[in-house]
Amino acid sequence: MRRTSTVLAALIGLVVAVPPSVAAPAVQRTFKTGGQVWSSPVHDRGTIYIGSDDGCLWALEAKALSPKWKIHTGGRVRSTPAVAGGSIYFTSDDGFLYKVSATDGKRSWRFDLDSAGIERVFPSPLPPYAYDYLSSSPTVAHGTVFVGSANGKLYAIDADTGKEKWQFKTGARIRSTPVIHQERVYVGSWDHHLYALNVEDGKQAWSFDTGGIVQSTPTVGDGRVYVGSRNPKIFALDAANGKKVWEHEHADGSWVESSGVFREGTLYIGSSDSLKLFAFDGASGRVKWTYRTGGWSWGTPSIAGETIYIGSISASPYYFAGVTLERGLHAVDLGSGERRWRIETGELPGYVTGGVMSTPLVVDGEVVAGALDNRVIVVADPTVDAPQRE
């Protein structure tokens, strides 16, 4: 998000290179919550679980998109819920990690993340440009819940009892979601570092200084860990020792807020002021293709069949004259990076004017996503059943 003439020139070029419009499928069903939906949906046994800025975690019947139950907390629910063993785990801006029953939302326990008094700085056209809009989401593995806190600590909590097993202190708030791979926990911090910790005791195996705030969640694939930062760079690191394999710097100064998804040797990841979705060769860092979303693609893309989905966010006034950010949900051909369709979501008052942060979820040929216009939307997508490549 560096405000430079170089960025402006690059963005003006992007405005010219707009891919042709493709007819989008209709939105089939919607459910309106009481607040913006930054959380991503999770599906389990016919139920969709998703958080909202109305302070609730919602359980929605997947076919009708009707509410089964909700649990109200004391703050925004921007984390993505985790489902394990008949329970739902999620965090709230009230400073707690919750465990509730997947059946009826009844609370089993809550864990104090010591973050209730830490204020966010939301996106704004005026400084400070902290842009603290994410939440670390819980990851459940080995009978343990791993989650970061705005107090700078990563916690490992017994999934049954809610008791702390260990904690690891970083130098600034953690909005990154921890990733478990083999016997390591990988997590980013606002102290500019990516950390690799031992699952059992939280001892540090290695750390890597990205040179900028790490909002995103690391991605693991083919023995490498991929992570973006506000440096503005994307790094590929050796998962064993944290040594840099390659880096890609956005020449236009774009932050890398998006978390990546890895498939068959390719890393797919969004961008901020580049207004693009990128496909990188995972081994070399070569850009295979780019797709113009036209807005801030801060969320994590998802893949189903031969389609990759990602959202885009709009804001106004944008700080580059002549550039209007586009909001919505995009479906992109996985192989070519060409648009399949785009849906525009509703407009909001304020600086952030709408779009999709949520990671799209594909269930039974339908795409489910949260939108910043307070809705959960469901789209029937005929491209989702495209045949897999050999």
N, C-alpha and C positions, 0 to 999 in steps of 0.2 A: 504494500500500500504506500510505497514511496511516491510522493507527489512530484514527479519530474517531467520534463518535456519529452524524455525518452519514452516514458509510459504513455503519455498522451499520443505521441506519434504511433506507437504500437496499437493503441486502442482504436484510433481513427482507422488504421488499416484493417482492424478486425470488423469494424462496422461495414466496410465495403464488402468483405468476404463472407456474407451471410449465406448459409446453405439454403436451398429451396425449401419452401414450406411443404409439409406432408400432412394430409388429413389425419387428425388425431381421433382415436376412439372416444366415445362419450364417457363422461363420469357416470357410473352406474348408481352409486349410492354415496351418501355423505352422512357424517355424524358431527354435529357441532358441539364442541366443548365450550367451557366458559372462559377460555384464554388461548393464547397462541400455542401452537403445537410444535415444539422444537425436538421433542422426543421421537424416537423411532419405534415403529410397531414390532411386536414379537407375536408369533402365532404358536399356539399349542392346543391340540385337541378341540379344534373348532372355536377357540376363543382368541381374540386379539387383545393384547395388553399394550397400553400406551399412556404416557404421561402428558400433562398439560400445564400451562401457566396458571390455570384456575386452582392449582394446588392439589389436584387429584391424580391418582392412578386409576385409569378406566379399564374395565374388563368388558369387551364388546363381543356379542355373538357374531361370528364371522360372516355368516350368510346374510343376516338381516342388518348387520351393523347396528344392532340395538344394544343398549346397556344391560349387562347382567348384574354388575355391582360396581361400586367405586369406593375408594378410601381417600378421605380428605386429610391432607397434611397441613403444616403451617407455612409452606413456601411453595415456590414453583417446582414442578417436577419436570426437569429437562433431561434427566438420565434415561437411558434405554433400559427397560426392565430385563432381568435375567430370570429364566424359568429353570428350575431344577427340583426334582423330587417332590412334585406337587406343590411347590412353593414359588412365590415371586419375590425377588429381591430388587430394590430400587432405592435411589437417594432423592432427597428433597432439599430445597434451599432453606428449609428450617434447620438444617445441620445434622440430619439423622439418616442413617441407613436403615431401611425397613425390611423385615421378612413377614410376608402375609400369605394366607392360604390362597391357592389358585382357584379354589372352589367358591369361596364366599368373601374373600378379602379380609378375613379376620386376622388381626395382628398376632404374630408369634413372639416377636421381639423387635426392639430397635436399638441401634448402636449409635452413640454420640460421636460424630466426626469432628467435633470441636471447630465448627466453621460457621455457626449461626450468625455471629457478629461481623463476618467478613462481607463487605458490600461489593456487589458487582459494578463494573463500569460498562454500560451497554454501548453498542455502536452509536456514534454521534458524528455530526459534521464538524464538531469543535473538539479541541484537545481536552483531556488526555485521550489518546487513541488506544486505550487499553483493550477494548473490545472483548470483555470477559463475559461471554454469552453461553459457554458450554458447561456441562457437568461431567465429571468422571462417572462412568457407569460401572456397576459391579460385574465382576467375572467370577463364575463359580467353577472350581476344579479341586480335586483331591479333598473333598469335604470341607473346603475353605472358600470364603468369599474374599476376593481381592478388590479393593476400591481405593481411589485417591481422594484427597480432601483439599479444600482451599487453604487449609493450614499448612500445606506443604508435605504432608505425610502420606505414605502408602500404608494401608492397613491390611493385615491378614486376619480374618475373623472366622471362628468356628461356625460352620453353617448351621449346625444343630442348636447350639447354645447361645450364639451371639457374643461369645467371649473372645477377647483379643488374643491372638496367638503371637503376633509380632507386629512391629511397625518399623518403617524406614523413613527417615527424615531427609527431604531434599531442601534446596535453598529458596523455594518459592511455591506458589500454589500449584496444585496438580488438577488439571482439567482433562488430561489424557486418560483413556480407559486402559487398564492393564491387560496385557496379552500373555497368555500362558502357552509356552511351547517347550515340550519335553520337560526338563527340570528347571526352567528359567521363567522369570516374570520380567516382561519388558514394559516400561512405562516412561512417558515423557514428563517434563516439568517446565514451569515458567522460568526456572533458573538456567534455561537454554540447553539442558542436558537430556540425553536419553540414557536410561539406566537398565542394566541387566542384573537381576537379583536371583539368588537361590530360592526356590519355592519353599523349602522346608523351614528356613530360618531367617530369610530376608537379608542375608549378607550379600554385599555387593560383589558381583563378578567383574563387571567393568562399567564404565560410563563413557559417553562421547559428547563433546561440546559442539552443538550445532551452530552456535553463534547467534541464536535468536530464540525467542519464546517458542516452546513446543506445546501447541494446543492439541495436536492431532494424536491419534492412536497409532502405534507402530504396526506394521504389517510384516509377517514372516513368510518367506517362500524360498525354496531351493537353497537353504543354508544361509540366507541373507535376511537382515532386518532393514525395512525401508521406513523412513520417517521424513516428514517435512517440517519446516519451521518458518519463523518470520525473518529469516536471515537475508534474503529469501531463497532457500535451496531445498532440494530433495536429496537425501543421502541413501546410499545402499551400503550397509555395514556387514562385515562378517559376523554371523550370529555367535560364533564361538568366542571371539576375542574383541569385538567392537572395532576392528580396524576398517578404515574406509575402503570400499571397493570402487565406488564411483560417486560423483555428485553432479547434479544438474542445477544450474543457477538460472532463474528466470531473468532474462535481460531487461524485462520491463519492470522489475522490482516487485513483482507480485508476491505477497505472502503465500505460504502453503498451509492453509487451515484445514484442508480436506485430509481425511485418512484414506489410505489406498486399499484396493482389493487386488489379490494376486491370483492369476490363473494361467496355467500352461506356459510359464516362463515370461508372462507379461504383467507389468504393474500398471493398473489403471487408477488415476488419481486426479482430483479436481484442483482448482486454483481460485485465487481471489481476484485481483485486478487483471489478471490475464484473461479472465472470463472464458476459460476453456476447461474441457476434460482432456487429459493427456493419456496416451498409451506409450509406456516405455518398455524397451527390451530389458528384462530384469537382470541379465548378466552384464550388459555393456552400458546401459543408460541411454542408448540411442532412442530418439523419439520416433515411434512407428507411425503415429497419426495424432492429430488433434481435432477436437470438435468444439465449435463455438457454442457455449451455453448462453452467452450474452448477459449473464449475471454472475454474482459471487457464488461459486459452487463450493461451499464450505463443508458440505456433508460428505458422507461416505457413499460411493456408488455401490450398486449391487448387480449381480449377473444372474440371468435365467436364460437357458438355451443359448442362443446367439445374439441376445440383446443385453445391453448394459444400460442401467437406469441411473439418473442423477438429477438432483434438484438444482435450481438457481434462485438467488435472492436479489431483490431490487431495493434500492434506496434512493432518496431524493431530498435535498439537492446532491447530486453526485459531484465530486470535486474535479471532474474533467469536463470542460465545456463541450457540448455537441455529442456527448455519449449518454444514452439512456439505458439504464440497466433493465434487463428482462427478468421476469419472475415466472416460475413454473416448474414443470416436471418434464424431463426429456427421456426418450427412448432412442438408443443409438445402436447401430449395427456394430457388433463386437469386432468383426474382422476389418472393416473399412473405415469406421469412424463416421459414417454418414448417418444423418438424421433419419429415424423412422417416423417419429411423431413428437409433438410437443403440446402440452396442455398448459394454459395460463391459469393461474390461481387468482383468488380475489385480492383486491387492493386494501391496504391498511392506511390509517392516518399515522403521521409521525415520520421519523427519518427512515427507518426500515419499512418499506411499503408493501412487503409481501414476498411470497415465494415458498420454496420447500428446502428445509434444512434436513429433514428426516431422511433416513436411508430407506428407499423403497423396498417393500416386501412383496414377493410373488407367492400367492396361494391359489391353487386350483385354477391357473390361467388368468388370475386377476392381480392387479398391482395395487397395493395398499400403501398409503403414505400419509404422514401428518403434514399439514400446511399451516403457514403463519397466519392465515385468515381464520384461525380457530377450529378448522375442520379436520376430520379424518376423511380421506377420499378413497374410493375404490373405482378402478378403471379396468374394464375387460380388454385385454390386449391380445389380438390374434397372432402377434409375432412371438409370443412367449413359447409356443410349441415348435419353433423352428428347429430343424434337425441339428444335432451336435456335429461338429467337425471331426474328421478322423484325426 
